[in-house]
Amino acid sequence: MSDRRVMTALLLPLLAVTIGLGSAVYRTTSERTSIKKDASTVNSIQYGLLSVDLWKDRISEIVSGDMGDFALSPGQENDLKKVIANVLQALITETDGLLHKRRKTLSEKIQKIIINSFIDMSDIRKRVPALTQSIIDEMKKPSNSRKLKHLAQTQLDKYAALSYDNNRDPGPLNRILVKYQTTSPEEFNTKTEGMIRSLEHQAAVYNYAMLGSAALFLGVWWSVRKDSSLQKLLYTFAAAFAFVFLITAVTTPMMEIDARINKVDILLVGKHLVFQDQVLFYRSKSILQVVKTMLDAGGADSTLVGLLILTFSILFPIMKLISSEGVLLGGDKIRKNPWTHFFAFKSGKWSMADVMVIAIFMAYLGFDGILNNQLQSLNIKTDTLECISTSGTTLQPGFILFVAFVIFGMFLSFILERIVLEDDHVR
C-alpha cells in the first residue's frame, strides 16, 4: 500500500505539470494563430498588389519625388529627345503636306511659289536635332522647370482622384491596425513579427516538454514493470496522460497553409515599386475547428464528413479510455457489459485516429507539393520585374501531439490485454 502512495505522490505532480503544459500549448498556439490570421489580412493581396489606392499612392510618391527638382537623368533626357524629335518630324511632314496642297486660285498659286522660294523643308529637317536640344535647354531652365512641375503634378492629382478601389472595404484592415495600436501595415508587421517568433518558440518548448513528461512517465513505469500491484494504478495514470494529449491535440492547430508572394519589384521610371509579403491564402485549424467548419457548411456531404471525424477520431478514443478504466477497475458486471467490452477491446478497429494521422500527413505533402508547383509559375525575373513566391505549409504542434496519442493508445491497448489476462489467470 505504501508503494502505491509513493507512486501516486510521484505521478500526480507530473500529471499536473503535463496538464499545465497542454494548456500552455493551446494558449500559445491559439494566440499565434490569431496574430497570424490578422497578419494575413493586413498583408492580403487585396490590400496590397491588387489595391488601386495603394498603386496610386506608390506611383504618386515616385513621380512626386522625381518632380522635386524636375531633374532629368541622362537616360531620361535621351528618351525625351527622341520623343521631341519624332514630334517635330511629324509636324514638318504635316506642314509640308499642307504647303504642297494643290492650289486652285491665282492668289493661292502665287503664295505657293513664294513659300517654295523661301522655305526649304529638307533644311528644316536637318535642323531638328538642334531644335530638339534648344527645347530641352528651355525645359531645364528653373522658371520653366517649376511651371512643368506644377503642370505635371496637377495632371497627376487629377488622374489620381479618378482612380479608386471599387470593392475594397478598408474596415477590417483599419480595425486590426487599431487593435495592435499601429498606424500602418509596415508598423504592424514590425511589431507582430517578434511576437509570432516568440510564441512559436514557446509553443515548441511546451510541446516537447509534454513529450518529455510522457517519456518520463513511461520510464517510471518501465522501472516497476515487474511489480504487479502497481500496474492498475500506472495504467490509470497512463490513461489520464493519454486523455490530456488527445484533448490538447484536437484543440491545437495541426497544419498551417500559407501561400504568399514574398516580393514583387517593378522598375518604374527608374525607381523600384516594391510589394512584400503579399498573402494569397492562409489557414490554420485544429481537428475540432475542422469539424465545426464542416458542420457549419450545411451541405449533407460536409456534415457527414464532419460527424465521421468527430465520432471516429475524437469520441471513439475518449470512450475507449473511459471503457478501459471501467474494465480495469470495475467489477464483472461492468467488464462484461457489451458496450464497455466493445470500446475497450474492439473500437480500435473502428477508430480512425491512426488513419487521421496518415491523412493529415498526406494532406500536408499534397498541399505543400501543389502550392510549390503552382507558385513556381509566379517566379519571374526580368530587367523591369522581379516576382518571388513561396509556400509556407507546415505541420503544427497538434499533429505531433496527435501522433504521440496514437502511439500511446496502441501501447495502452497492449498493456490492458496483458493486465486482464493476468487477472483472469489469477482468478
Stockholm file with secondary structure:
# STOCKHOLM 1.0

chainA/1-427         MSDRRVMTALLLPLLAVTIGLGSAVYRTTSERTSIKKDASTVNSIQYGLLSVDLWKDRISEIVSGDMGDFALSPGQENDLKKVIANVLQALITETDGLLHKRRKTLSEKIQKIIINSFIDMSDIRKRVPALTQSIIDEMKKPSNSRKLKHLAQTQLDKYAALSYDNNRDPGPLNRILVKYQTTSPEEFNTKTEGMIRSLEHQAAVYNYAMLGSAALFLGVWWSVRKDSSLQKLLYTFAAAFAFVFLITAVTTPMMEIDARINKVDILLVGKHLVFQDQVLFYRSKSILQVVKTMLDAGGADSTLVGLLILTFSILFPIMKLISSEGVLLGGDKIRKNPWTHFFAFKSGKWSMADVMVIAIFMAYLGFDGILNNQLQSLNIKTDTLECISTSGTTLQPGFILFVAFVIFGMFLSFILERIVLEDDHVR
#=GR chainA/1-427 SS CHHHHHHHHHHHHHHHHHHHHHHHHHHHHHHHHHHHHHHHHHTBGGGTTTCHHHHHHHHHHHHHHHTTTTCCCHHHHHHHHHHHHHHHHHHHHHHHHHHTSCCCSHHHHHHHHHHHHHCCHHHHHHTHHHHHHHHHHHHTSHHHHHHHHHHHHHHHHHHHHHCCCSSCCCHHHHHHHHHTTCSSHHHHHHHHHHHHHHHHHHHHHHHHHHHHHHHHHHHHHHHTTTCGGGHHHHHHHHHHHHHHHHHHHHHSCCEEEEEEEEEEEEEETTEEEEEEEEEEEEEEECHHHHHHHHHHHCCHHHHHHHHHHHIIIIIHHHHHHHHHHHHHHSCHHHHHCHHHHIIIIIGGGTCCHHHHHHHHHHHHHHHHHHHHHHHHTTCEECSSEEEEEEECCEECHHHHHHHHHHHHHHHHHHHHHHHHHHHHHHC
#=GC SS_cons         CHHHHHHHHHHHHHHHHHHHHHHHHHHHHHHHHHHHHHHHHHTBGGGTTTCHHHHHHHHHHHHHHHTTTTCCCHHHHHHHHHHHHHHHHHHHHHHHHHHTSCCCSHHHHHHHHHHHHHCCHHHHHHTHHHHHHHHHHHHTSHHHHHHHHHHHHHHHHHHHHHCCCSSCCCHHHHHHHHHTTCSSHHHHHHHHHHHHHHHHHHHHHHHHHHHHHHHHHHHHHHHTTTCGGGHHHHHHHHHHHHHHHHHHHHHSCCEEEEEEEEEEEEEETTEEEEEEEEEEEEEEECHHHHHHHHHHHCCHHHHHHHHHHHIIIIIHHHHHHHHHHHHHHSCHHHHHCHHHHIIIIIGGGTCCHHHHHHHHHHHHHHHHHHHHHHHHTTCEECSSEEEEEEECCEECHHHHHHHHHHHHHHHHHHHHHHHHHHHHHHC
//
